[in-house]
Structures are given as structure tokens and as C-alpha cells.
Amino acid sequence: MKFMSSNRKQKAIELRAKNSYDLGSHAVEREAALRELLRGMRGAVVAYSGGVDSAVLLAVAVQEVRGETLAITGRSPSVALGEVDRASILAAGMGARHQIIETREFEDPRYRENSPDRCFYCKDELYSRLWQIARERGYENVLDGFNADDGKSPLDRRPGHDAGLRLGVRSPLAEVGLTKDDVRSIARRLNLAVWDKPATPCLSSRIPYGTRVEEETLRKIDLAECYLRARGYRIVRVRHFGNAARIEVPPADIARLQAARAGIERVLQSVGYDRIEVDPRGYRRGSLNDSAAS
């Protein structure tokens, strides 16, 4: 019996993943609807993180929006190391105008208190700034990358989207029914390097509600996750519980993580965590919302 080498096996997995995003007519029709929607706009500011959703929105907006499109990325301690630089490189490759602003959510004590509505205060500050820039420069629309799948799962709470709705921010991907798989399919057809990029939500989402958000805490989380990604855990969350780090990886990676636990624990101790826990349930988007829902 012949066994596939680890490199060939990984390539086969990547090929299957790519093929899984070669979607049919529905994605094509929704992309056409997105283009038609954007062609009806006169100037747009895109809230752009560099993730696949906002990248697809920006790429299509650059091609279709009448007048100028401006991508704006917020930089703050809650953004993972390197994300802003990668977003800048990607925007430059699209030929998009791109501006980075320093966001001020840390000046809002309601954000720092870390209630279940923390994201509302962050996005309210960001979108208010984007509208200010849009009005000063004559852009008629502010857009975000919210897609048709977002907020659908029980733990995927989106108070930040509520802030956008309150301020009149539009979500074109969701408006035309584009799902996450549709978005990845379009990104791949547009040759965007982030077509298969895992979600990278703000670092504050790793802190249980009611625990104050501190910059030093975010630094610890970021360093721990950077280390784990360097070890090959592409999808990973380090949930912060004081001196303990609870690590979530996809179920398929749990055994490998457990086998390397002793070495990982030594490294994370140098970051500031006395001990680590491996969540046996695996990675779950919005897992800390369990406590908010109870």
C-alpha cells in the first residue's frame, strides 16, 4: 500500500480547498448584482481591514463605483501585529486609494469595560470617523464588508453591525446575498491573495466579557497567537483568562497541539501566561458569547 507524503497530502488538501470555492451560477449572479449596485454609487469610503470580505468589496468598488473609492483602515492596539501592513500591500496591488487612521476606541470607557456590546462602541467610533471623512471629501457612501452569512450562527453576535446600521453604513455584500463561500470564490477569481485567509477579528474578542481591556493584555494575546501560527496552527485563538491561556484550534489540530503542549506552555510562560488549557471542543467562532447568552 502506498502512502502519500506529507507535502503531497498538504497540496492535495489545498487543491480540494480551492476547488470547493469554484462555485456555480449563484456566485456569478450575485457578483453581477454587486457590480450593478456599486455602479449606482457616486464615491465610496470602504471600511477596509484587509480581510477577504472587505478586500473583495474594495476590489469591485474600485472597478465599478462612479467617482473615487477610498479605503480606510483603522489602526489600534486591538489589531493584530502585521495586519495593517498587509492590508496596505493588498490595497496597493488593487490600485486603490488607501488611508490609515488611528482609531480612538480606547478613549471610550464603555469599550474598555468590555460588556457584550463592546464592538458597538468600537464601530460607532470608527464609522463616525469614516462619515466625517466622507462628508469632508465629497464621498456619498460609507460601506463595510458584512456578508450574508455574518451574524447567522447563534454565537456570532454583531453589535458592531448595529452601529453601522444606525449611522447609515451600507453592506453591499449582504445586500446582494453574497455568502462567505461566494466571497472567497470571487476573491480567487480576482487573484486576491487573501481568498483563503482565515478571519482575524480584533484581539479584544479574546477577552471574556466583564474583564477590562488593557493594552498589555492584547500584546500578550497577539504574541501568543503569532507564535502558534508560526508553528503551523493557521486557525487559532488564545482566549485570555487572567494568567491562563485557553487555546482553540480546529478539531483536526487538537491532537497535535496536545502533543506539543509542554513546549508551547514554556514559550507562552515567557509571554506572561502561567499555564495553558486546550479547549477540547476546538475552535468556535464567538465562543466567549456562550457566557453572554447564558
N, C-alpha and C positions, 0 to 999 in steps of 0.2 A: 504494500500500500504506500502511495506517495503522499507526502505531507507538503503543504505549501509553506515556503519560508515566511518569516515574519514580515519581511519587506514586501513580498508579493501579496501576502494577506492584507497588509495595510493598503496597498494600491488597489486591491480588489474592493475593499470596503469603501475607499474614496470614490472609485468608479461607480459603485452602486449608489452612493450618496448623490453624486452628480446626476446620474440617470433618474433618480427619484424626483428631481426638480425639472425634468423635461416634461412639463405639463402640456395638456392639450388646449383645446379651443377656448376653454373658460378663462384661462390666464391671459390669452391673447386678446380676447374680447374685453376683459377688464382693463388691460393695459391701454387699449384703444380708447376706452371710456375715460381713463385717467388723462390721456393726452388731450382729448377733447375738452375736458373740464379745465385743464390748465391753460389751454389756448384762449379760454374766455376771460382770463385774468390779466389785469394791467399792472404788472410789477408785483413781486412777492418777496417777502422775507421768509426764509426757511429756518426753523429751529433745527439745527443740524448737529448731531452728536458724532457722526462718523459710523454709526451702526448701519446695518443693511437697510432698515426701513427709511431712515432719513436720507441715506445715500441714494436710494432709488428715487425717492421723491425729488431730491435736488437734481439728479442727472436728467430726469424727464422735464423738470421745470426749466432748467437751462435751455433745453431744446424747444420748449413749447410756449412758455409764458411770454406774452407780449410785453415789451419793455424789459427792464432788468430784473434779474433774480439775485438776491443777496443771501448767502448762507451765513448764519451766525452761530458760533459755538460758545457755550459758557464754560469758563474755567474756574474751578474752586477746589478746596481740599477734598470734596466728596467725589471728584472724578479720578478714576484710576490712572496710575502713572503711565504716561505714553499715549493715552487716548486722544488728547488734543492734538499732539504732533501727527499722529496717524490720520486723524480727520483732516488736518491741513494738507497733507500729502495727497490724500484721495481727492479732495476738492480741487486742488491744483490740476490733477490729472483730468478732471472733467472740464477744465476751463472755467470754473465757477468763481465768482467774486466771493471772498470769504473774510469774515471778520471774527476775531476772538474778543470776548468781553469777560471781565472779571465779575462774576455774579456775587450777590450780597446776601444770600440766604442765611449765612452765619450771623448776620446782624439782627435777625429776627428771633427773639427768644422763643416764639412758638415753634419754630423749626428745631431749635436746639433741644427743646423739651421732648421731642420725639414721640408725639402722640400718633395714633393711627392715621391722622390727616397730615403728617409731616410733609408729604410730597405736594400737597396743595399749596403750602406756603412757599416751597421752593419754586414751583412752576408759576405761581402767581407773581413772584418777583421777576422771574425770567421773562415771562410773556408780557408783563407790563413794560419791561425794558425794550423788548422787541417792537412792541407797538409804538413806543416813543421814537425809536429809530426809524420805523417805517413812516410815521407821520412827518418827521423832520425831513425825510429824503424823498417823499412822494410815492412810497410803495402803498398799494391799496389792500394788500392781503398779508396776513401772517399765517404760516402753515406749519403743521407738525407731522410726524411720521407715524401717528397712531394708525394701526391697521384693523381689519375687520375681525381678527381673532383676539385682539387685545381686550382684556377685561372679561373674557368669556368663562375662564375656569374659576372655580369657587374661591381659590386663594389669590387670584390675580386682581387685587384691588388697585384702582387707578384714580385716586383723588387728584393727582396732577392733571388728569384729563378734564376733571370737573372745573379746575381753574381755567383751563384753556377755553372750555365752552362758555364760561362766564364772561371771558374777555373777548369772545368772538374769533378765537383762533380756529381755523378750519383744518380738517383732517382728510385730505383728498383720497388717500389710500382706502380708508374706511368708507368714505362716501361712495366709492365705486365698487365696494365689496371685495377688495383685494385682501386675500388671506396671507398668512406668513409664507406658506409654500409658494403662492403666486409671486410674492415679493422676491423671494430667493430665485425663482425661475427668471424673472425679469432682470435681476441683478446679474445673473450668469450670462444672459443673452447680451447684456450691455458691457460685459467683461469687467465688472466691478470686482476688485479683489476681495471685497467683504461679503461676497454672495453666500458663503457658508460660515461667516463669523458668528460665534455664539453671542448671545445677549450679554451686555456689560452694564447692568444698572448701577446707579450711584452707590458708593460704598456705605452710605448711611443705611441702606436697606439690609445690611448685615447685623445691625444692632437691634436688639429686642425693644419693642415699644416701651416707653417709660424710662429707658436708660438714656441719659443725656448724651447728645452727640458732641464729641470732643475731637479736635484735630489730631491729637496724639493717638486716639483710638483708630481713626481712619488710616493713619500711617501704618499702624500695626497690621491691620486687616490687609492693606494693599501689599505690604512686603510679604506677608504670608501667602497671599494668592499668587503673587509674582513668582515666588519660589516654587509653588506647587505646579503652576503652569509650565515652568521651566523643566520640571520633572516629567512632563508629558500628560498632565491632567488638564485637558483642553477646556473642559467644563468643570468648574469648581467654585464653591462658595465657602468662605470661612465665616461662620456665624460667631459673633463676639458675645461671650458670656463672662465678663469680668476677666479673670486670669485663665479662663478655659476657652479654647477654640473648638467649636463643633464643625467638622469638615463634612461637606456634602459633595459627592461626586456621583455620576451616573451609576446605576446598579452594576453594570458590567465592570466598573473600575474599583469596586469596593474591596474585592479580594486582594488586588494588587496594592491598594492603599494600606490595608491591614498588614500585609507582609512587610511593608516598608515603614511601618508606624514608628518604630524605635528611632530610626534615623531622622524621620520627619519631626518627631517630637523634640529632638535635640536642637534642630535648626529653629523651630518655632519658639523654643525657650529663649534663644538669643534675640528674637523679635520682641519677646515680652509675655509669652503665654507659658504658664507653668505646666499645663497639661493639655492634651488634645483628646477629643472624642470623635469617633467616626459614626456618622448617622447611618444606622442600618437600613433606613428607608430609602437612602440615596437622595440625589438632588431633586428638589421640588421647587419650582418657581413660586416665590412668595410664601415659603414655608413658615416664616415668622408671623404670617397673618392667621395662622391657626389660633394663636393666643388672642388675637384681636377679635376673632369671630366667636370665641367661647364666652 
